[in-house]
Amino acid sequence: MVNWGVIGCGGIARRRTIPEGIVPAKNSRLTAVMDANLTVAKEMAKDLKVKSYDTEKELLSDPEINAIYIATPAYLHAKQAVEALRFGKNVLVEKPLALTIPDCESVIKESEKQDRKLGVGYMMRFHGLHQQLKTMIAGGRIGKPVLGRAQLSCWYPLMEGAWRQNPEQGGGGSLIDMGNHLIDLLEYIFQSPVTEISCFTGNLIQSYPSEDSALTMVRFQNGALGVVDSFFSIPDNSSRNLLEVYGSAGSVLAEGTIGQGPAGTARAFIEKEMKGYEAEQKRSQSGGVDLKFPLINIYQAEIEEFADAILENRKPVVSGEDGFWSQKLVLAAYESARTGKVIKV
């Protein structure tokens, strides 16, 4: 059993990762929480009957804790991750791993020096449909991959003190917050790294310093192309969170699988003869096949996988190196947006 401490128990930790991930995980136990907002930490600790600490050092000094989940504003990730590693803790940090290349390198180096596990929170990889898509594409079901498109947008108006709206604290806006997840997801599904990246960003609606609009185009090592659109300026119900993959022998079109939940719908249009489980799926009126996939709570799956990596003494499936690579791509995208050039990575 892995005993968890949480640094930053408000926000995503309070809404999702603690109640859906750590608490129900079969191989994990929530031991303690802390937050800059002491009231939030004490309330959560009381509700869940765990310890509450006022400072990071107090929490990290707890010998009962062997894993730390970091869900603080992005500019704090590197400092807190390094400190947790120096206390001998294994660390799962929300993306981005850090905001700069040197800071990413320092976290990786510290994890190696302390011989502790380091993971990054790309939880969308654990969705049942996304895992099935990876298998289908690897098995050649859509032929040679040609195009992947991923969309995640929302309405995020000006809010006082919102760190995602301040590039010094969040590293940027909709691109680093949501587009980051999508680039990683397409790489995961295609099992092919990005080699070139081009990006447009802007503030079309919102007036805060971070961008509210980002359109990113990528070329994968396998030759396929990708399009990622992530906006803070589209009403929630108007963004359908689409995921589309196309190949020389077919396509899969999904809606609602990108996000924080386990559900959504997916339809496959395969030119080749349907075999195995695909042949048993229900055909839609459009001629495609409605795909079934397991409903997996992505936060519980993320926590259980990282805990298993600790218990089995192996590298996490989503490693620190994966987070470092993803941040390199995000920084390349911002460079492209600034210079108007295609960036090779």
Sequence and secondary structure as in RCSB ss.txt:
>XXXX:A:sequence
MVNWGVIGCGGIARRRTIPEGIVPAKNSRLTAVMDANLTVAKEMAKDLKVKSYDTEKELLSDPEINAIYIATPAY
LHAKQAVEALRFGKNVLVEKPLALTIPDCESVIKESEKQDRKLGVGYMMRFHGLHQQLKTMIAGGRIGKPVLGRA
QLSCWYPLMEGAWRQNPEQGGGGSLIDMGNHLIDLLEYIFQSPVTEISCFTGNLIQSYPSEDSALTMVRFQNGAL
GVVDSFFSIPDNSSRNLLEVYGSAGSVLAEGTIGQGPAGTARAFIEKEMKGYEAEQKRSQSGGVDLKFPLINIYQ
AEIEEFADAILENRKPVVSGEDGFWSQKLVLAAYESARTGKVIKV
>XXXX:A:secstr
 EEEEEE  SHHIIIIIIIIIITT TTEEEEEEE SSHHHHHHHHHHHT EEESSHHHHHT TT  EEEE S GG
GHHHHHHHHHHTT EEEE S S SSHHHHHHHHHHHHHHT  EEE  GGGG HHHHHHHHHHHTTTT SEEEEEE
E   B    TT GGG HHHHSSSHIIIIIHHHHHHHHHHHT  EEEEEEEEE SS  SSS SEEEEEEEETTS E
EEEEEESBS GGG   EEEEEETTEEEEEES SSSSS  EEEEEESS   HHHHTSEE TTS EE       HHH
HHHHHHHHHHHTTS  SSBHHHHHHHHHHHHHHHHHHHH   EE 
